[in-house]
Amino acid sequence: MSLLNDLININLSDSSEKIIAEYLWIGGSGMDLRSKARTLPGPVTDPAKLPKWNYDGSSTGQAPGDDSEVILYPQSIFKDPFRKGNNILVMCDAYTPAGEPIPTNKRFNAAQIFSNPAVAAEVPWYGIEQEYTLLQKDINWPLGWPVGGFPGPQGPYYCGVGADKSFGRDVVDAHYKACLYAGINISGINGEVMPGQWEFQVGPSVGISAGDEVWVARYILERIAEIAGVVVSFDPKPIPGDWNGAGAHTNYSTKSMRNEGGIAVIKKAIEKLGLRHKEHIAAYGEGNERRLTGRHETADIHTFSWGVANRGASIRVGRDTEKEGKGYFEDRRPASNMDPYVVTSMIAETTILWKP
């Protein structure tokens, strides 16, 4: 095993100018990350200078077998924390050979919204709180839980410390550092209310970069969990009953909200979000109705509400924002399995472009 580790950790730059680029994309389910690697002649820092590539879309549920070629367009570059050196991770989106975005390419529409001059002028910031659950491999049961049984009630696990309260910290900490290495603007981690559940936060990130960074952070997490022999679940309610679900609370502000008098802009934005509540809920993740019950720090899925420091509301405004009269708000409705391209662009479209 020591020889294998030595080989895995070879520094290519000692003997070659060539680098390895791992191309990442989202498969047909909308949550299945895929990747494959290729050799490039030297270091690259601009995605526009990377070659397009293709894959077999019939094997990812994105193309028929008789016309299976799907084209990858490189969109953003991150340092590869696994291969290190000048090797890179490349976030891509997917197109037909004719250059049309395939139906599961949610990045394309999001990029159009974020490139709209009215949206770009507002410099939309996002902070996304990605919750997830670590599961024991093969048995689909949370890490640290007795097989076929349950741990003690929720209470001591949130931000908890100790072998009987914190399960999977090595995976979580490895992920934190790997994201920082990659150049992802990860801003923190914490243990969540349900044992075996964790959260990482990405942001503040501007516009389309928020979606890119969350997807690459998810990829890195899946890779680290693969090494550790555990499974990552983004299910919004992995365990039925009196256990917290998993969300992806999305913190949001525009330039106008961050400026003096921004609280009035925030209130108008929240009003618009309320008018399109059903449309947003429909786009905020599969199975979210199992999580948004009005219990376990959620608002009921059928009712739109907002409040200051209220974690039982659809939208939470922080005490600092209220006090300073400017700042940001938190959309608490998105599920842990939401597509960050869809959620971030939809919030911008509703609050900046949409005219009720």
Secondary structure in CASP SS format (residue, H / E / C, confidence):
PFRMAT SS
TARGET T0000
AUTHOR 0000-0000-0000
METHOD secondary structure of the structure
MODEL  1
M C 1.00
S H 1.00
L H 1.00
L H 1.00
N H 1.00
D H 1.00
L H 1.00
I H 1.00
N C 1.00
I C 1.00
N C 1.00
L H 1.00
S H 1.00
D H 1.00
S C 1.00
S C 1.00
E C 1.00
K C 1.00
I E 1.00
I E 1.00
A E 1.00
E E 1.00
Y E 1.00
L E 1.00
W E 1.00
I E 1.00
G C 1.00
G C 1.00
S C 1.00
G C 1.00
M C 1.00
D C 1.00
L E 1.00
R E 1.00
S E 1.00
K E 1.00
A E 1.00
R E 1.00
T E 1.00
L E 1.00
P C 1.00
G C 1.00
P C 1.00
V C 1.00
T C 1.00
D C 1.00
P H 1.00
A H 1.00
K H 1.00
L C 1.00
P C 1.00
K C 1.00
W E 1.00
N E 1.00
Y E 1.00
D E 1.00
G H 1.00
S H 1.00
S H 1.00
T C 1.00
G C 1.00
Q C 1.00
A C 1.00
P C 1.00
G H 1.00
D H 1.00
D H 1.00
S C 1.00
E E 1.00
V E 1.00
I E 1.00
L E 1.00
Y E 1.00
P E 1.00
Q E 1.00
S E 1.00
I E 1.00
F E 1.00
K E 1.00
D C 1.00
P C 1.00
F C 1.00
R C 1.00
K C 1.00
G C 1.00
N C 1.00
N C 1.00
I E 1.00
L E 1.00
V E 1.00
M E 1.00
C E 1.00
D E 1.00
A E 1.00
Y E 1.00
T C 1.00
P C 1.00
A C 1.00
G C 1.00
E C 1.00
P E 1.00
I C 1.00
P C 1.00
T C 1.00
N C 1.00
K H 1.00
R H 1.00
F H 1.00
N H 1.00
A H 1.00
A H 1.00
Q H 1.00
I H 1.00
F H 1.00
S H 1.00
N C 1.00
P H 1.00
A H 1.00
V H 1.00
A H 1.00
A H 1.00
E C 1.00
V C 1.00
P C 1.00
W E 1.00
Y E 1.00
G E 1.00
I E 1.00
E E 1.00
Q E 1.00
E E 1.00
Y E 1.00
T E 1.00
L E 1.00
L E 1.00
Q E 1.00
K C 1.00
D C 1.00
I C 1.00
N C 1.00
W E 1.00
P E 1.00
L C 1.00
G C 1.00
W C 1.00
P C 1.00
V C 1.00
G C 1.00
G C 1.00
F C 1.00
P C 1.00
G C 1.00
P C 1.00
Q C 1.00
G C 1.00
P C 1.00
Y C 1.00
Y C 1.00
C C 1.00
G C 1.00
V C 1.00
G C 1.00
A C 1.00
D C 1.00
K C 1.00
S C 1.00
F C 1.00
G C 1.00
R H 1.00
D H 1.00
V H 1.00
V H 1.00
D H 1.00
A H 1.00
H H 1.00
Y H 1.00
K H 1.00
A H 1.00
C H 1.00
L H 1.00
Y H 1.00
A H 1.00
G C 1.00
I C 1.00
N C 1.00
I E 1.00
S E 1.00
G E 1.00
I E 1.00
N E 1.00
G E 1.00
E C 1.00
V C 1.00
M C 1.00
P C 1.00
G C 1.00
Q E 1.00
W E 1.00
E E 1.00
F E 1.00
Q E 1.00
V E 1.00
G E 1.00
P E 1.00
S E 1.00
V E 1.00
G C 1.00
I H 1.00
S H 1.00
A H 1.00
G H 1.00
D H 1.00
E H 1.00
V H 1.00
W H 1.00
V H 1.00
A H 1.00
R H 1.00
Y H 1.00
I H 1.00
L H 1.00
E H 1.00
R H 1.00
I H 1.00
A H 1.00
E H 1.00
I H 1.00
A H 1.00
G C 1.00
V E 1.00
V E 1.00
V E 1.00
S E 1.00
F C 1.00
D C 1.00
P C 1.00
K C 1.00
P C 1.00
I C 1.00
P C 1.00
G C 1.00
D C 1.00
W C 1.00
N C 1.00
G C 1.00
A C 1.00
G E 1.00
A E 1.00
H E 1.00
T E 1.00
N E 1.00
Y E 1.00
S E 1.00
T C 1.00
K H 1.00
S H 1.00
M H 1.00
R H 1.00
N C 1.00
E C 1.00
G C 1.00
G H 1.00
I H 1.00
A H 1.00
V H 1.00
I H 1.00
K H 1.00
K H 1.00
A H 1.00
I H 1.00
E H 1.00
K H 1.00
L H 1.00
G H 1.00
L H 1.00
R C 1.00
H H 1.00
K H 1.00
E H 1.00
H H 1.00
I H 1.00
A H 1.00
A H 1.00
Y C 1.00
G C 1.00
E C 1.00
G C 1.00
N H 1.00
E H 1.00
R H 1.00
R C 1.00
L C 1.00
T E 1.00
G C 1.00
R C 1.00
H C 1.00
E C 1.00
T C 1.00
A C 1.00
D E 1.00
I C 1.00
H C 1.00
T C 1.00
F C 1.00
S C 1.00
W E 1.00
G E 1.00
V E 1.00
A C 1.00
N C 1.00
R C 1.00
G C 1.00
A C 1.00
S C 1.00
I E 1.00
R E 1.00
V E 1.00
G C 1.00
R H 1.00
D H 1.00
T H 1.00
E H 1.00
K H 1.00
E H 1.00
G C 1.00
K C 1.00
G C 1.00
Y C 1.00
F E 1.00
E E 1.00
D E 1.00
R C 1.00
R C 1.00
P C 1.00
A E 1.00
S C 1.00
N C 1.00
M C 1.00
D C 1.00
P H 1.00
Y H 1.00
V H 1.00
V H 1.00
T H 1.00
S H 1.00
M H 1.00
I H 1.00
A H 1.00
E H 1.00
T H 1.00
T H 1.00
I H 1.00
L H 1.00
W C 1.00
K C 1.00
P C 1.00
END
